[in-house]
Amino acid sequence: MRLFNAWEMGQDQTKQQIEKGLHLYQSNQTEKALQVWMRVLEKSADPAGRFRVLGCLITAHAEMGRYKDMLKFAVVQIDTARELEDADYLTESYLSLARSNEKLCEFQKTISYCKTCLNMQGTTVSLQLNGQVSLSMGNAFLGLSIFQKALECFEKALRYAHNNDDKMLECRVCCSLGNFYAQIKDYEKALFFPCKAAELVNDYGKGWSLKYRAMSQYHMAVAYRKLGRLADAMDCCEESMKIALQHGDRPLQALCLLCFADIHRSRKDMQTAFPRYDSSMSIMTEIGNRLGLIQVLLGVTKCWMIQKELDKALESIEKAQELAEGLGNKLGLLKLHCLCEMIYRTKGQQQELRDHVVKFHECVEEMELYCGMCGESIGEKNNQLQALPCSHFFHLKCLQTNGTRGCPNCRRLSVKPGYV
């Protein structure tokens, strides 16, 4: 009986210390919170408590951009879940492992761990995590420029969010959909979805972390810039950056700096753009966001091209190409081939020009970035798009003209518009 009471006291103390750490973390005393949680991890003999504190450490390190540490704690969490011999704990730990690899741009590993989660036979708790699993898998497919599968995953995640009335998940999915449509250049949808996320924050987010507001404002800023609404873009990006600085959110700071640089480039203010690209690149390198580094280098390349410094532009392209090939980011490669095509046309180097034209069209074919109805490319300029239930997407005007009797890409019967 005495042993039982001692065990209970251990559990209670663990719980109290975890709550103490959460209070410190929510008060922006991050380092103190980490110290409390690390003491719990070292001293607690309660596996369930250890599992929970590992979850806190994983989330905190994700928000600080310490992705390698995040991965380290995720691996320990899997060992703890196995010790507990519980399918729900194991599913959650594999999700942590998937997210860690997603942040480190290890997209194939992310997809593999997500599939492991979805194949596990847990209880309703595990099933409720499937929306988050689908979101992480969608982000990984988007990183690999596999757009149909990315959209399919985002649709599933949104369906889970609606079915479980999970507004936080819905907010995160809307931000990812904003990113998705920004990449394939449907800028109306790229703005619509983060605006929807911002509405969710305003309506339901009283007790949420401010990171949700910051995230939606950042994605709105990206869409506004692409639509040429630079003042709106600057306002949203400044609000997002303010929150990121308050909370020590290094990954978001890097993205905001990139957005600021892009806005100044759009204004042809290279003198202001270059230092912001440099600052963004420094943080991206520090945290290991290789996908973000590609975007920074694309922006830098465009600055050099505007200044007619074509050799410097080619140097930036070479660095970006190495990263894009390493990650398997096909859209990044397509954009780089497009920029090379413009540079070599200006330089009058016909052989190099032809090589990049061929590679550009190979990328378009591989990503299926063309409308299966009219045959014209998708993602070359701003166009309204619509997805069918199979997650193939087409020009909206083509669907309106030809109807939705069936998908030309997969011949699956399509009797209603897509979910997103």
N, C-alpha and C positions, 0 to 999 in steps of 0.2 A: 504493500500500500504506500509506503514511504517513497519507493522508486517511482511509482505512478505519479504521485504528487510532484516530485522533482521534475519529471518529464513535462508535466503540464506547465510548471513554472517556466521551464525553458522555452516552451512554445509561446507563452504569454510575453516573455521578455523579448523574444525575437520579433513578435508582432508589434510591440510597442516601439522598438528601435527602428523597424521598417517605417512605421508611421512618422516617427521623429524625422527620419531622413527625407520622407516625402514632403513634410512641412517645410524643412530647410530648402529643399529643391524648388518648391513652389514659391519660396521667398527669394529666389535667385542666389541663395547661398550654396552654390553647386559643389564647391570643393568640400565644404563641411558635410554636406549630404553624402558625398562619396566616401568620406572617412567613416561616417556612421555605418553605411552599408557594408564597407569592407570589414569593419570589426564584426558585424553580424555574420558575414561569410566565414570569417576565421574561427569564430567562437561557437556558433550555433550548431547543435547536434540534431536539429529538427530538419529533415530533408525537405519537407514541404515549405518551411520558412526559408531555407537556403534557395529553393527554386524561385520563390517569390522575389527575394532580394536580388538574385541574378537577373530576373526580369527588369527590375528597377535599374540595375547597372547597365544592362544592354540598352535600354531606352535612353538613359542619360548620355552614354558614350556615343550613341547615334546622333543625338541632337548637338553634341559638341564636335562632331566630325571625327571622332577618334575611332575610326572604323575597324582598325586592326585589333584594338582592345575589345570592341564590341564583338568581334568574331571569337576572340579568346574566351569571353564569358559565355557566348552561345555554345561553345564546345563543352564547357564545364556544365552548363545547364542540361545538355543532352545526357551526360553521365549521371547527373542528379535525377533526371526523369526515369532513367533505366533503373536506378536504385529504388525509386518509388513504385516501379512496375505498374504504371497507370497509363493507358493509351491517350488520355486527354493531356496529361503532362508531356508525353512524348511528342504529340502533335504540335503543341505550343512551342516546344524546344526546337523542333525542325523548322517551324515558321521563323523563329529567331535566327536560325542558321541561314535560312533562305534570305531573309532581310539583310543580314550582315554581308552576304556575298553580293546581293543587289547593290548595296552601297559601295562595295569595292569594285563594282562593274564586272564581276565574274558571273556573267548572265547565264551561261550554260549550267553552271553549278546551281544557281538560283532556281532555274526551271526544274532541275533534277530534284532538289529538296522540296520544292512545292508539290511535285507529283507524289513524292513520298508522303507528304501531309494528306493529300487528297485520297490516297489509297489506304490510309489507316482506318481501322474500324473502332472509332471511339464512341462516346455518348453524344448527346445533343450539344454539350459544351464544345466538342471538337467540330461538330457541324457548323456551329456559329462562327468558328474561325475560318471557315472555307471562303468567306467573302474577302478576308484579309489575304488569304493564300492566293486567291484569284487576282487580286490587285497587284501583289508582288510579282506574280508570274507575268501579268500584263506589262508591267514596267520593264521586266527583263526582255520580253519579246520586242518591246518598243526599242530598247537599247540595241537589239540585234537587227532592227528595221524589218521585222516580220510583222507587217501591219495587220493583216487579217487576224492572226492569232492573238495579237495584242488587243484588238478591238473585241474579239470574242471573250477574252478574259475580263476586260473592263465591263462588258455587258453582264457577265455572270456576277461580278462583284457588286454591280449596281442592283442587280436583282436580289442578291443576298441582303444588301443594305435595306432595300424597300421591304422585303419580307420580314426582317427582324427589327424594323423601325430603328435602324442604326444610323443616326444622323452624322456621327463622326466619320464612319466609313464612307457614307455617301459624299461627304465633303471632300475626303481624300480622293475618291474615285473621280469626282468632278474636276479636281485639279489635274489629275493624270489625263483625263479626256481633253482638257484644255491644251496640255502639252502635246497630246496625240494630234489634234487637229491643227495646232500651230506648225507641226512638222510637215503635214501634208497640205498645208496652205488653204484650209478653209477657215479664214480668220473670223468669220461671224461665229462659228461654233467654238473657235479657240477663245473667244471672249465670252460667249454665252455660258459655258460650263464653269469657269472660275467665278463669274458673276453669280451663278447659282450657288456655288460654294460659299461666297460671301453672304448671300441671303440666309443660308443655313446657319452660319456663324451668328448673324444678327438675331435670328429667330430662336435658336436653340442653344447657342454657345455661351450662355452666361457663366457656367462653371467650367468651360473648356479652357485648355491652355491657349495663350495668345498666338501660339505657333500656327493654329488653324487660320486665324485672320491674316497673319503674315504670309502664309502660303498662298491663300487665295489672292491677296493683293499683288504678290509677285507675278502670278500667272496672268492676272489682268494687265499688269504693266507690259508683259511680253506681247500680249495680243494688241494692246493699244499702240505699241510702237510699230508693229507690223502693219497696222491699219493707218499709220501716219499721224495718229493723234498723240503727238509727242508730249504735250503739256499734261494730258491725262496719264500717260505712261510714267512721266516723272513723278507726279503726285502719288500714284500707287506704289512706285518703287521706293520712294522716300519713306512712306508709311511702313512698308515691309522691312526696310533696312533699319528703321528706328527700333522696331520690335526685336529684330535679329541681334542688334547691338545690346539691347537691354538684357536679353536672355543668353548671350554668349553663343548664339547659333552660328557657328563658323560656316557650315555648308550654305546656309541661306545668305549670309553676308557675301560669300563668293559669287553666288548667283545674282544678287542685287548689283554688285560691282560690275559684273558682266553686262547686265541690263543697262546700267548707267552708261557704260562705255558704248554700247550699241546705240543708245539714244543720242549721245554726242556725235557718234559717227554719222547717224542719220541727219544731223544738223551740220555736217561737214566741219565739225570742230575737232580735228584730229589731235590738237595740242592737249585738249582735255580728255579725249578718248584713250589715248595711249597709256597714261598713268593708271587709269582704272582697269584697263586690260591687264597691266602688269600686276596690280594688286590682286585682282581676281585669280590670275594665273598662280601667284604665290600661294594663296590659300588652297586652291584646287590641287596643287602639287603636294602641299603639306598633308591634306586629308586623303588624297588618293582618288580624287574624282577625275578619272581619265576621260570620261564622256564629256564632262564640263570643259576640260582642257582643249578638246577638239573644237568646241564652240568658241572658246577664247581665241584660238589660233585662226579659225575662220574669220573672226572679226578683225584680227590684226592684219590678216592677208588683204582683206577688203580695204583697210586703211592705207596700206602700202600701194594698192592698185589705184586708189583715188589720187594719191600723191605721185603716181607714175614711177614708183620705185619697184619695178617688176622683178628684179633679182632678189630683193628682200622679201617680196611676196612669195616667190618660189621657195625661199628658205623656210618660211612659215608653213607652206603647204607640205613640204617634205616631212617636217616634224608631225604635223597633223595626220598625214597619211600613215606614218608608222603607228601612231596611236589607233587610228581607225581600223587598220588591218589587224592589229593585235586584239582589239575588242570584237571584231566582226561587225562593226557598225557600218552597214552598207550605205545608209543615207549620207553619212559623213563622207564616204568615198565618192559618192555621186556628186556631191557639192564641190569636192576638191577637183574632180575631173572637169566639172563645168568651169571652175575658175581657171584651171590650166588651159582649157580650150580658149578662153578669152585672152589670156596672157600670150599664148603662142600665136594666136591670130594677129595680135598687135605687133609681136616681134617678127612676124613673117616666117616662122619656122614650121613649114607645112607638114613634115613628117611627124613631129611631136604633136601638132594639132590633130592630125588624123588619128594618131594613137589614142588620144584622150577622147575624141568623138566616139570611137569604137567602144572604149571602156565605159563611157557615160551611158551609151545605149544598152550595154550588157547589164549595167546596174539597174536600169529602168526595167528591163525584162525580168531580172532576178527578183526584184521587189514587187513586180506586177503593178508598177506605178503608172497605169494607163487605164482609161475607161473602157470596159469591155463592150460598151455599146457604140461609142463614136470612134474609139481607137486613139483619141488624143491623150496626151500625158496628164497625169495628176501630180500636183506638187510643184509644177513649174511656175504657176502664178495663182493668185487668190481666186478660188472657185468654190461655189456652194456644192457640197457633197452630201450624199445620202447613203446610208448602209442598209443592206437587205438583212433578213434574219440569219443568213449564213455568214454575215460579217464581211462580205465583199462590199466595196463601196464604189459608187459611180457618180458622175456629174448629176446633180439634182435635175437639171434641165433635160438630160437624156432620159431619166426615169419618168419625168412628167410627159415627155413626148412619146416614149415607147411603152409606158406602162410597166407593171411589175409581174408579168405572167411567169417569169422564171429568170433565174440568174444565169447570164451568159457564161460566167466563169465556171460554175459548178453544176449548172442545170438543175439545181435544187428548186422545187416549187416554192415560189415566193408570193404569198397572197396578202401580206401586210408590210408596212415599212419596218425598218430595223428599230431596235430599242433605243439606240442613241444616234 
